[in-house]
Amino acid sequence: MNGEAVTKALPYRLGPADANAYQAVRLEGLLLEPRAFSATYEDELRLDAASIAALLANAFVYGSEDDTGGLVAIAGLALSPRAMRNMP
C-alpha cells in the first residue's frame, strides 16, 4: 500500500493462511486512512491470528499482490451475525 509496489496479479480470495498478511495491510490502512474503516487501529491490534483466520474462512475478502508476492491490496465484505439476523 505504500505506492511503490506494482500490482500485477489478479485478485484472489483470501483464506485463513493469509491472516498475517491481511492484518498487516489493514493496520497500514488504518494508520493511513482511518475513516475508511469501521474498526480502529487499536481494535485491530487486539485481534489474534485465530480470529482473523476465522474471519477469512467465512468472509468474502479478496487481495492482490505486488510483483514480489506481497499482499498490497484488500477488499471485502463481512457481515456480522447480528446484521445477518436483521436481514429479510
C-alpha positions as CSV (number, residue, x, y, z in Angstrom):
1,M,0.0,0.0,0.0
2,N,3.0,2.3,0.1
3,G,2.6,3.3,-3.6
4,E,6.0,1.9,-4.6
5,A,4.9,-1.7,-5.4
6,V,3.3,-2.5,-8.7
7,T,0.2,-4.8,-8.5
8,K,0.4,-7.4,-11.3
9,A,-1.5,-10.4,-10.0
10,L,-5.2,-10.9,-10.4
11,P,-7.2,-10.5,-7.2
12,Y,-7.8,-13.8,-5.4
13,R,-9.9,-14.8,-2.4
14,L,-8.0,-14.7,0.8
15,G,-8.1,-17.6,3.2
16,P,-7.0,-18.4,6.8
17,A,-3.4,-18.8,5.7
18,D,-3.4,-15.1,4.6
19,A,-4.3,-13.9,8.1
20,N,-0.9,-12.3,8.9
21,A,-0.6,-10.5,5.6
22,Y,-4.2,-9.4,5.7
23,Q,-3.8,-7.9,9.2
24,A,-0.6,-6.1,8.1
25,V,-2.4,-4.4,5.2
26,R,-5.4,-3.5,7.4
27,L,-3.1,-2.0,10.1
28,E,-1.3,0.1,7.5
29,G,-4.7,1.2,6.0
30,L,-6.0,2.1,9.5
31,L,-3.0,4.3,10.1
32,L,-3.2,6.0,6.7
33,E,-6.9,6.3,6.2
34,P,-8.7,5.6,9.4
35,R,-12.1,6.9,8.2
36,A,-12.2,4.2,5.6
37,F,-12.7,1.5,8.3
38,S,-15.4,0.8,10.8
39,A,-12.7,-0.5,13.2
40,T,-9.9,1.4,14.9
41,Y,-6.2,0.6,14.8
42,E,-6.4,-0.4,18.5
43,D,-9.3,-2.8,17.7
44,E,-7.3,-4.5,15.0
45,L,-4.2,-4.9,17.2
46,R,-6.4,-6.8,19.8
47,L,-7.3,-9.4,17.2
48,D,-5.3,-12.6,17.4
49,A,-4.3,-14.7,14.3
50,A,-7.0,-17.3,15.0
51,S,-9.8,-14.7,15.0
52,I,-8.5,-13.2,11.7
53,A,-8.2,-16.7,10.2
54,A,-11.8,-17.5,11.1
55,L,-12.9,-14.2,9.6
56,L,-11.1,-15.0,6.3
57,A,-12.6,-18.5,6.3
58,N,-16.1,-17.1,6.3
59,A,-16.0,-13.7,4.7
60,F,-15.6,-12.6,1.1
61,V,-12.2,-10.9,1.2
62,Y,-10.0,-10.6,-1.9
63,G,-6.5,-9.4,-2.2
64,S,-3.9,-8.6,-4.8
65,E,-0.1,-9.0,-4.6
66,D,2.7,-6.9,-6.0
67,D,5.4,-8.3,-8.2
68,T,7.3,-9.7,-5.2
69,G,4.3,-11.7,-4.0
70,G,3.5,-9.4,-1.1
71,L,-0.2,-8.6,-0.3
72,V,-0.7,-4.9,-1.2
73,A,-4.5,-4.5,-1.5
74,I,-7.6,-6.0,0.1
75,A,-11.3,-5.6,-0.4
76,G,-14.2,-7.5,1.0
77,L,-17.5,-7.9,2.7
78,A,-18.1,-9.4,6.1
79,L,-21.5,-9.4,7.7
80,S,-21.7,-9.8,11.4
81,P,-24.2,-12.5,12.7
82,R,-26.2,-9.7,14.2
83,A,-26.5,-7.9,10.9
84,M,-27.5,-11.1,9.1
85,R,-30.3,-11.7,11.7
86,N,-31.8,-8.3,10.7
87,M,-31.8,-9.1,7.0
88,P,-35.2,-10.0,5.4
